Amino acid sequence: MRIKKTFKIIGGLIVFITLPSLLFFGFLYLKYDEDLPKGISGEKADLLANKMLDALNHEAYEATNYIEWTFKGRHHFKWEKDENICDVQWAEYKVRVHLDDTIKSRAYVHNFEVKGLQRKELLKKAIDYFNNDSFWLVAPYKVYDPGVERSLITQEDGSEALLVTYTSGGSTPGDSYLWLLDETGKPYGFKMWTSIIPIQGFPASWSDWKTTESGAQLPTHHKLLFLGLDMGEVKGTK
């Protein structure tokens, strides 16, 4: 009897914990999940992409040689953009990543350099962190990266949005993002069709912009419903 009662209690706790989560996920799925839209590629899409870049002062971003930020208070980055070298630091680890020639990269634990398998594992993790966390910082400037497809989407309210699909590169090729733009072309959010988020078309904000010392505009915070992605103290210099 005691064992049977214990199983009942455990079963009740499992239902108590999981049922609200399942109901909440179901609500989000019904509210936000949508098919990837199809639009018009070519000149019209490129014109909208250029309008977005102009609204963000793309020339100032191109002239920015150094960018620093901290993703969610956990991963700290010092990116020498002109050399494409980034110091990635988390917990007791630090990796100096040569993004164009990773064999030159060096890894440290408590400021002591490590080699072999540990270096390889830390380097992979640092590159994954950089690919993900830098995307949340500079994604609008990546619409002309190699392997990127652009399409113009006309939304139900008549406004134009820019669909960008990354067919190669990064840690998760194949992901798509629909940039939502104001009348000037400046992004205020996007919708995501990605492999790591089960709800397709999930929205996130791009509204907390900062004009850095170099003139580049970079975000300091994102909202995903009630969740926040803080970018820390964002710096950009020439």
DRENBA-707971 format. One record per residue: residue number from 1; z, x, y of N, C-alpha, C in turn. Coordinates in Angstrom, 2 decimals. Example, Ala and Ser with C-alpha at 12.3 -4.5 7.8 and 13.67 -1.06 7.14 Angstrom:
! DRENBA-707971
> 1_7.80_13.19_-5.69_7.80_12.30_-4.50_7.80_13.20_-3.30
> 2_7.08_12.85_-2.25_7.14_13.67_-1.06_7.87_12.90_0.03
! end
This chain:
! DRENBA-707971
> 1_0.00_0.83_-1.21_0.00_0.00_0.00_0.00_0.86_1.26
> 2_0.80_1.95_1.21_0.89_2.82_2.37_-0.47_3.47_2.67
> 3_-1.19_3.90_1.57_-2.51_4.52_1.75_-3.50_3.51_2.32
> 4_-3.44_2.28_1.79_-4.35_1.24_2.27_-4.11_0.95_3.74
> 5_-2.85_0.92_4.14_-2.51_0.67_5.55_-3.01_1.81_6.43
> 6_-2.88_3.05_5.91_-3.33_4.21_6.67_-4.84_4.14_6.92
> 7_-5.60_3.76_5.86_-7.05_3.62_6.00_-7.40_2.53_7.00
> 8_-6.65_1.45_7.01_-6.89_0.38_7.97_-6.69_0.86_9.40
> 9_-5.63_1.64_9.58_-5.34_2.17_10.92_-6.45_3.12_11.37
> 10_-6.85_4.01_10.46_-7.92_4.97_10.78_-9.22_4.22_11.09
> 11_-9.54_3.22_10.26_-10.75_2.43_10.49_-10.71_1.71_11.82
> 12_-9.54_1.17_12.16_-9.39_0.49_13.44_-9.58_1.44_14.62
> 13_-9.03_2.65_14.49_-9.19_3.63_15.55_-10.65_4.03_15.74
> 14_-11.37_4.20_14.61_-12.78_4.56_14.69_-13.58_3.48_15.40
> 15_-13.33_2.23_15.04_-14.02_1.11_15.70_-13.65_1.05_17.18
> 16_-12.37_1.25_17.47_-11.89_1.20_18.85_-12.56_2.26_19.73
> 17_-12.79_3.44_19.12_-13.38_4.55_19.88_-14.89_4.42_19.98
> 18_-15.54_4.08_18.84_-17.00_4.13_18.79_-17.67_2.87_19.33
> 19_-17.08_1.71_19.14_-17.74_0.47_19.55_-18.04_0.42_21.05
> 20_-17.06_0.73_21.92_-17.41_0.74_23.36_-18.52_1.73_23.69
> 21_-18.51_2.90_23.01_-19.55_3.90_23.26_-20.91_3.37_22.86
> 22_-20.97_2.72_21.69_-22.24_2.16_21.22_-22.73_1.05_22.15
> 23_-21.82_0.22_22.60_-22.19_-0.86_23.52_-22.70_-0.29_24.84
> 24_-22.03_0.74_25.32_-22.44_1.36_26.59_-23.81_2.01_26.44
> 25_-24.02_2.73_25.32_-25.32_3.35_25.09_-26.41_2.27_24.99
> 26_-26.10_1.18_24.32_-27.07_0.09_24.20_-27.43_-0.49_25.55
> 27_-26.42_-0.64_26.42_-26.67_-1.14_27.77_-27.59_-0.20_28.54
> 28_-27.29_1.12_28.47_-28.12_2.11_29.17_-29.54_2.12_28.62
> 29_-29.66_2.00_27.30_-30.97_2.03_26.66_-31.82_0.84_27.14
> 30_-31.24_-0.34_27.15_-31.97_-1.53_27.56_-32.33_-1.48_29.05
> 31_-31.45_-0.88_29.85_-31.65_-0.86_31.30_-32.66_0.19_31.73
> 32_-32.61_1.39_31.10_-33.38_2.50_31.63_-34.53_2.98_30.74
> 33_-34.45_2.77_29.43_-35.48_3.35_28.56_-36.84_2.72_28.86
> 34_-37.84_3.57_29.05_-39.19_3.09_29.32_-40.21_4.10_28.81
> 35_-41.40_3.61_28.57_-42.47_4.48_28.10_-42.93_5.41_29.22
> 36_-43.46_6.56_28.81_-44.01_7.50_29.77_-45.22_6.88_30.45
> 37_-45.22_6.79_31.78_-46.35_6.14_32.46_-47.61_7.01_32.40
> 38_-48.75_6.36_32.55_-50.02_7.05_32.60_-50.61_6.89_34.00
> 39_-51.07_8.00_34.56_-51.59_7.97_35.91_-52.93_8.65_36.03
> 40_-53.24_9.05_37.25_-54.52_9.67_37.57_-54.30_11.15_37.84
> 41_-54.98_11.99_37.07_-54.89_13.43_37.31_-56.01_13.87_38.23
> 42_-55.98_15.15_38.61_-57.04_15.66_39.46_-56.64_15.77_40.92
> 43_-57.61_15.58_41.81_-57.41_15.85_43.23_-56.31_15.00_43.85
> 44_-56.26_13.71_43.52_-55.26_12.83_44.13_-53.84_13.26_43.75
> 45_-53.66_13.65_42.49_-52.34_14.12_42.05_-51.98_15.41_42.76
> 46_-52.95_16.31_42.90_-52.69_17.59_43.56_-52.37_17.40_45.04
> 47_-53.02_16.43_45.68_-52.72_16.14_47.08_-51.27_15.68_47.24
> 48_-50.81_14.85_46.31_-49.42_14.39_46.37_-48.46_15.54_46.09
> 49_-48.82_16.41_45.13_-47.98_17.58_44.85_-47.89_18.49_46.07
> 50_-49.01_18.67_46.77_-49.00_19.50_47.98_-48.16_18.87_49.08
> 51_-48.21_17.55_49.18_-47.40_16.85_50.18_-45.92_17.08_49.92
> 52_-45.52_17.05_48.65_-44.13_17.30_48.29_-43.73_18.74_48.64
> 53_-44.59_19.69_48.32_-44.29_21.09_48.61_-44.20_21.33_50.11
> 54_-45.07_20.70_50.89_-45.02_20.84_52.34_-43.72_20.28_52.91
> 55_-43.27_19.14_52.36_-42.03_18.51_52.84_-40.83_19.40_52.58
> 56_-40.93_20.27_51.56_-39.81_21.15_51.20_-39.96_22.56_51.77
> 57_-41.00_22.78_52.57_-41.26_24.12_53.14_-41.45_25.14_52.02
> 58_-42.49_24.92_51.25_-42.78_25.78_50.10_-42.98_27.23_50.50
> 59_-43.54_27.47_51.68_-43.77_28.85_52.13_-42.45_29.60_52.28
> 60_-41.41_28.89_52.78_-40.10_29.52_52.92_-39.52_29.85_51.56
> 61_-39.72_28.98_50.57_-39.24_29.26_49.22_-39.95_30.48_48.64
> 62_-41.26_30.56_48.83_-42.01_31.70_48.31_-41.52_33.00_48.93
> 63_-41.09_32.95_50.18_-40.61_34.15_50.87_-39.15_34.46_50.58
> 64_-38.48_33.59_49.82_-37.08_33.80_49.46_-36.99_34.81_48.32
> 65_-36.28_35.89_48.54_-36.20_36.96_47.54_-34.92_36.94_46.71
> 66_-33.90_36.21_47.19_-32.61_36.22_46.48_-32.03_34.81_46.50
> 67_-31.63_34.31_45.33_-31.02_32.99_45.22_-29.76_33.10_44.37
> 68_-28.71_32.45_44.82_-27.43_32.47_44.09_-26.90_31.05_43.99
> 69_-26.36_30.70_42.83_-25.76_29.38_42.63_-24.86_29.41_41.39
> 70_-24.04_28.36_41.26_-23.17_28.20_40.09_-23.36_26.81_39.53
> 71_-23.77_26.71_38.28_-24.08_25.43_37.67_-22.83_24.83_37.02
> 72_-22.41_23.67_37.54_-21.27_22.92_37.00_-20.00_23.78_36.92
> 73_-19.88_24.77_37.79_-18.69_25.62_37.81_-18.56_26.53_36.61
> 74_-19.60_26.64_35.77_-19.50_27.38_34.51_-20.42_28.59_34.45
> 75_-21.63_28.43_34.91_-22.63_29.49_34.79_-23.01_29.97_36.18
> 76_-22.79_31.26_36.44_-23.06_31.81_37.76_-24.32_32.67_37.71
> 77_-25.19_32.49_38.71_-26.48_33.17_38.73_-26.69_33.92_40.04
> 78_-27.17_35.14_39.91_-27.64_35.93_41.05_-29.06_36.37_40.72
> 79_-30.02_35.66_41.30_-31.42_35.82_40.94_-32.16_36.64_42.00
> 80_-32.56_37.84_41.61_-33.42_38.65_42.47_-34.85_38.16_42.25
> 81_-35.21_37.14_43.00_-36.45_36.41_42.74_-37.69_37.28_42.92
> 82_-37.65_38.20_43.87_-38.82_39.06_44.09_-39.07_39.98_42.91
> 83_-38.01_40.37_42.20_-38.14_41.24_41.02_-38.09_40.44_39.72
> 84_-37.75_39.15_39.83_-37.57_38.25_38.68_-36.55_38.83_37.69
> 85_-35.42_39.25_38.26_-34.27_39.73_37.49_-33.08_38.86_37.87
> 86_-32.32_38.42_36.88_-31.18_37.55_37.18_-29.94_38.00_36.43
> 87_-28.82_38.11_37.17_-27.52_38.32_36.55_-26.94_36.96_36.20
> 88_-26.74_36.73_34.90_-26.19_35.47_34.42_-24.79_35.73_33.89
> 89_-23.79_35.01_34.41_-22.41_35.28_34.05_-21.71_33.99_33.66
> 90_-21.00_34.00_32.54_-20.17_32.87_32.11_-19.03_33.42_31.26
> 91_-17.87_32.77_31.39_-16.68_33.22_30.66_-16.53_34.74_30.82
> 92_-16.41_35.47_29.70_-16.25_36.92_29.78_-17.57_37.66_29.60
> 93_-18.69_36.92_29.67_-20.00_37.51_29.39_-20.83_37.66_30.67
> 94_-21.65_38.69_30.66_-22.60_38.90_31.74_-23.86_39.52_31.14
> 95_-25.01_38.97_31.53_-26.29_39.49_31.06_-27.19_39.71_32.26
> 96_-27.71_40.90_32.37_-28.72_41.18_33.40_-30.08_40.99_32.74
> 97_-30.72_39.87_33.07_-31.94_39.46_32.39_-33.17_39.89_33.20
> 98_-34.00_40.70_32.58_-35.31_41.02_33.15_-36.29_39.97_32.60
> 99_-36.56_38.96_33.40_-37.29_37.81_32.91_-38.74_38.12_32.55
> 100_-39.31_39.14_33.18_-40.69_39.51_32.87_-40.80_40.52_31.75
> 101_-39.71_41.17_31.41_-39.70_42.19_30.36_-38.31_42.23_29.75
> 102_-38.02_41.27_28.86_-36.65_41.07_28.39_-36.09_42.26_27.63
> 103_-36.96_43.17_27.15_-36.46_44.33_26.42_-35.60_45.22_27.31
> 104_-35.78_45.12_28.63_-34.99_45.91_29.57_-33.63_45.28_29.86
> 105_-33.39_44.08_29.37_-32.16_43.35_29.68_-30.95_44.02_29.04
> 106_-29.80_43.85_29.69_-28.56_44.44_29.20_-27.46_43.38_29.19
> 107_-26.59_43.44_28.18_-25.54_42.44_28.01_-24.17_43.10_27.99
> 108_-23.18_42.37_28.53_-21.83_42.92_28.66_-20.79_41.88_28.23
> 109_-19.72_42.38_27.64_-18.54_41.58_27.35_-17.35_42.28_27.98
> 110_-16.68_41.58_28.92_-15.60_42.20_29.67_-16.06_43.53_30.31
> 111_-17.28_43.53_30.84_-17.87_44.69_31.53_-18.20_45.86_30.62
> 112_-18.06_45.67_29.29_-18.47_46.70_28.34_-19.82_46.30_27.74
> 113_-20.78_47.21_27.81_-22.11_46.89_27.32_-22.10_46.76_25.80
> 114_-22.84_45.77_25.31_-22.96_45.54_23.88_-24.41_45.69_23.46
> 115_-24.62_46.01_22.19_-25.95_46.26_21.66_-26.18_45.39_20.43
> 116_-27.34_45.56_19.82_-27.64_44.96_18.53_-27.68_43.44_18.55
> 117_-27.13_42.84_17.49_-27.19_41.40_17.30_-26.46_40.65_18.41
> 118_-25.30_41.19_18.85_-24.56_40.50_19.89_-25.36_40.47_21.19
> 119_-26.02_41.59_21.52_-26.87_41.61_22.71_-27.97_40.57_22.59
> 120_-28.60_40.48_21.42_-29.69_39.54_21.20_-29.22_38.10_21.39
> 121_-28.05_37.78_20.84_-27.52_36.42_20.95_-27.16_36.08_22.39
> 122_-26.52_37.02_23.08_-26.14_36.77_24.48_-27.38_36.65_25.36
> 123_-28.40_37.45_25.09_-29.63_37.39_25.87_-30.31_36.04_25.71
> 124_-30.40_35.55_24.48_-31.01_34.24_24.26_-30.25_33.15_24.99
> 125_-28.91_33.20_24.91_-28.10_32.19_25.58_-28.28_32.27_27.09
> 126_-28.33_33.48_27.64_-28.51_33.65_29.08_-29.86_33.11_29.54
> 127_-30.90_33.35_28.75_-32.23_32.85_29.11_-32.26_31.33_29.04
> 128_-31.62_30.74_28.03_-31.56_29.29_27.93_-30.80_28.71_29.12
> 129_-29.68_29.33_29.49_-28.94_28.88_30.67_-29.82_28.96_31.91
> 130_-30.51_30.07_32.07_-31.36_30.24_33.25_-32.47_29.19_33.29
> 131_-33.13_28.98_32.17_-34.23_28.01_32.15_-33.75_26.62_32.53
> 132_-32.62_26.20_31.96_-32.10_24.86_32.25_-31.52_24.78_33.66
> 133_-30.64_25.70_33.99_-29.88_25.58_35.24_-30.72_25.87_36.47
> 134_-31.71_26.75_36.35_-32.59_27.01_37.49_-33.54_25.84_37.70
> 135_-33.88_25.13_36.63_-34.74_23.96_36.78_-34.11_22.93_37.70
> 136_-32.79_22.74_37.54_-32.08_21.78_38.39_-31.98_22.27_39.84
> 137_-32.37_23.50_40.09_-32.33_24.04_41.44_-33.71_24.10_42.08
> 138_-34.72_24.51_41.32_-36.04_24.80_41.92_-37.18_24.01_41.29
> 139_-36.89_22.96_40.53_-37.94_22.23_39.82_-39.10_21.76_40.71
> 140_-38.84_21.28_41.93_-39.98_20.81_42.73_-41.00_21.90_43.03
> 141_-40.54_23.14_43.05_-41.44_24.25_43.37_-42.24_24.73_42.16
> 142_-42.03_24.10_41.00_-42.65_24.55_39.76_-43.83_23.67_39.34
> 143_-44.31_22.81_40.23_-45.34_21.84_39.84_-46.71_22.49_39.62
> 144_-46.87_23.74_40.04_-48.12_24.45_39.78_-47.92_25.63_38.81
> 145_-46.84_25.62_38.08_-46.64_26.66_37.07_-47.74_26.58_36.00
> 146_-48.02_27.68_35.31_-49.00_27.63_34.22_-48.59_26.60_33.15
> 147_-49.56_25.85_32.68_-49.29_24.86_31.65_-48.76_23.54_32.15
> 148_-48.76_23.33_33.49_-48.24_22.09_34.06_-49.39_21.11_34.30
> 149_-49.17_19.86_33.88_-50.12_18.79_34.14_-49.52_17.84_35.17
> 150_-50.33_17.42_36.13_-49.88_16.55_37.22_-50.68_15.25_37.23
> 151_-49.98_14.13_37.45_-50.66_12.84_37.53_-50.03_12.01_38.64
> 152_-50.87_11.25_39.33_-50.38_10.33_40.37_-50.09_8.98_39.71
> 153_-48.89_8.48_39.95_-48.47_7.19_39.41_-48.27_6.22_40.56
> 154_-48.92_5.07_40.50_-48.67_4.01_41.48_-47.63_3.07_40.90
> 155_-46.48_2.96_41.58_-45.37_2.16_41.08_-45.53_0.69_41.45
> 156_-44.67_-0.14_40.90_-44.77_-1.59_41.10_-44.68_-1.98_42.56
> 157_-43.91_-1.22_43.36_-43.78_-1.55_44.78_-44.91_-0.97_45.62
> 158_-45.88_-0.34_44.97_-47.02_0.22_45.69_-46.86_1.67_46.11
> 159_-45.65_2.24_45.97_-45.41_3.63_46.36_-45.99_4.57_45.31
> 160_-46.24_5.80_45.74_-46.81_6.80_44.85_-45.74_7.76_44.36
> 161_-45.80_8.11_43.09_-44.88_9.06_42.48_-45.71_10.10_41.74
> 162_-45.10_11.26_41.51_-45.82_12.38_40.90_-45.24_12.65_39.51
> 163_-46.07_12.47_38.49_-45.66_12.75_37.11_-46.07_14.19_36.77
> 164_-45.08_14.97_36.32_-45.30_16.37_35.97_-44.91_16.58_34.51
> 165_-45.81_17.15_33.73_-45.55_17.44_32.32_-45.71_18.94_32.07
> 166_-44.68_19.54_31.45_-44.69_20.97_31.15_-45.14_21.14_29.70
> 167_-46.38_21.55_29.53_-46.94_21.68_28.19_-46.59_23.00_27.53
> 168_-46.07_23.95_28.30_-45.68_25.24_27.75_-44.61_25.85_28.63
> 169_-43.98_26.93_28.13_-42.97_27.65_28.91_-41.60_27.00_28.84
> 170_-40.59_27.73_29.35_-39.23_27.23_29.36_-38.65_27.12_27.96
> 171_-37.53_26.41_27.86_-36.86_26.25_26.56_-37.26_24.97_25.86
> 172_-37.81_23.99_26.61_-38.16_22.69_26.02_-39.54_22.24_26.51
> 173_-40.61_22.91_26.08_-41.95_22.48_26.48_-42.25_21.08_25.98
> 174_-43.05_20.34_26.76_-43.39_18.97_26.42_-42.63_17.94_27.24
> 175_-41.64_18.36_28.00_-40.86_17.44_28.82_-41.67_16.98_30.03
> 176_-41.40_15.74_30.47_-42.09_15.16_31.63_-41.07_14.63_32.64
> 177_-41.46_14.68_33.91_-40.58_14.24_35.00_-41.42_13.48_36.03
> 178_-40.93_12.32_36.42_-41.59_11.52_37.43_-40.86_11.67_38.75
> 179_-41.48_12.40_39.68_-40.85_12.65_40.98_-40.99_11.43_41.88
> 180_-39.84_10.96_42.40_-39.78_9.84_43.33_-39.68_10.41_44.74
> 181_-40.58_10.01_45.63_-40.71_10.65_46.93_-40.53_9.63_48.06
> 182_-39.96_10.12_49.18_-39.90_9.26_50.36_-41.23_9.31_51.09
> 183_-41.29_8.69_52.27_-42.56_8.58_52.98_-43.11_9.93_53.44
> 184_-42.23_10.93_53.57_-42.68_12.26_53.98_-43.14_13.10_52.80
> 185_-42.86_12.64_51.58_-43.18_13.40_50.38_-42.00_14.15_49.82
> 186_-40.84_14.04_50.45_-39.66_14.76_49.98_-39.03_14.03_48.80
> 187_-38.68_14.74_47.73_-38.07_14.08_46.58_-36.67_13.55_46.88
> 188_-36.39_12.36_46.35_-35.01_11.85_46.40_-34.48_11.58_44.99
> 189_-35.33_11.81_43.98_-34.89_11.63_42.60_-36.05_11.82_41.65
> 190_-35.74_11.86_40.36_-36.80_11.80_39.36_-36.31_11.07_38.12
> 191_-37.27_10.68_37.27_-36.98_10.12_35.96_-37.42_11.14_34.92
> 192_-36.68_11.20_33.81_-36.88_12.25_32.82_-37.31_11.69_31.47
> 193_-38.32_12.31_30.90_-38.71_12.08_29.51_-38.57_13.43_28.81
> 194_-37.43_13.65_28.17_-37.12_14.96_27.62_-36.66_14.84_26.17
> 195_-36.71_15.98_25.47_-36.32_15.99_24.07_-34.81_15.95_23.87
> 196_-34.04_16.30_24.89_-32.59_16.38_24.71_-31.86_15.12_25.17
> 197_-32.57_14.21_25.84_-31.95_12.96_26.30_-32.58_11.82_25.53
> 198_-31.80_11.05_24.75_-32.38_9.99_23.91_-32.96_8.83_24.69
> 199_-32.48_8.61_25.91_-33.00_7.53_26.74_-34.14_8.08_27.59
> 200_-35.34_7.59_27.36_-36.52_8.11_28.05_-36.71_7.39_29.40
> 201_-36.97_8.17_30.44_-37.06_7.61_31.78_-35.74_7.59_32.50
> 202_-34.78_8.38_32.02_-33.43_8.41_32.60_-33.49_8.99_34.01
> 203_-32.81_8.36_35.00_-32.92_8.80_36.39_-31.86_9.83_36.79
> 204_-32.21_10.65_37.77_-31.27_11.59_38.39_-31.65_11.74_39.86
> 205_-30.66_12.01_40.69_-30.91_12.13_42.13_-31.31_13.55_42.50
> 206_-32.09_13.65_43.56_-32.41_14.92_44.23_-32.27_14.65_45.73
> 207_-31.04_14.43_46.18_-30.84_13.98_47.56_-29.91_14.88_48.37
> 208_-29.12_15.71_47.72_-28.16_16.56_48.43_-28.80_17.92_48.71
> 209_-29.70_17.94_49.70_-30.47_19.15_50.00_-29.75_20.05_51.00
> 210_-29.98_21.33_50.88_-29.44_22.32_51.82_-30.58_23.23_52.25
> 211_-30.69_23.46_53.56_-31.64_24.44_54.06_-30.95_25.79_54.08
> 212_-31.41_26.70_53.24_-30.76_28.01_53.09_-31.14_28.92_54.25
> 213_-30.52_30.08_54.26_-30.77_31.07_55.31_-32.25_31.47_55.38
> 214_-32.93_31.44_54.23_-34.34_31.82_54.19_-35.26_30.68_54.64
> 215_-34.70_29.48_54.81_-35.50_28.32_55.19_-35.88_27.45_54.01
> 216_-35.66_27.94_52.79_-35.97_27.14_51.60_-34.98_25.99_51.46
> 217_-35.46_24.86_51.00_-34.59_23.71_50.77_-34.25_23.64_49.29
> 218_-32.95_23.66_49.00_-32.47_23.65_47.63_-31.35_22.61_47.49
> 219_-31.23_21.98_46.33_-30.21_20.95_46.13_-28.83_21.56_45.85
> 220_-27.79_20.85_46.25_-26.43_21.30_45.99_-25.70_20.42_44.97
> 221_-26.28_19.26_44.67_-25.60_18.32_43.76_-26.62_17.30_43.26
> 222_-26.43_16.85_42.03_-27.25_15.78_41.45_-26.33_14.71_40.88
> 223_-26.84_13.49_40.87_-26.12_12.39_40.25_-26.95_11.81_39.11
> 224_-26.31_11.66_37.95_-26.89_10.97_36.81_-25.97_9.81_36.50
> 225_-26.26_8.64_37.08_-25.37_7.49_37.05_-24.03_7.88_37.67
> 226_-22.94_7.87_36.89_-21.63_8.22_37.42_-21.29_9.69_37.17
> 227_-22.20_10.43_36.54_-21.98_11.85_36.29_-22.55_12.69_37.41
> 228_-21.98_13.87_37.62_-22.46_14.76_38.66_-22.78_16.14_38.11
> 229_-23.82_16.75_38.66_-24.16_18.14_38.36_-24.04_18.92_39.65
> 230_-22.98_19.71_39.75_-22.74_20.48_40.96_-23.40_21.84_40.85
> 231_-24.06_22.27_41.92_-24.78_23.53_41.93_-23.99_24.65_42.61
> 232_-22.74_24.35_43.01_-21.90_25.35_43.63_-22.38_25.71_45.04
> 233_-22.01_26.90_45.48_-22.42_27.36_46.81_-23.81_28.00_46.69
> 234_-24.80_27.23_47.10_-26.19_27.67_46.95_-26.57_28.58_48.12
> 235_-27.13_29.75_47.77_-27.56_30.71_48.79_-29.01_31.09_48.55
> 236_-29.73_31.29_49.63_-31.10_31.77_49.53_-31.42_32.64_50.72
> 237_-31.81_33.89_50.48_-32.09_34.82_51.56_-33.40_35.54_51.30
> 238_-33.94_36.11_52.36_-35.18_36.90_52.25_-34.88_38.33_51.85
! end
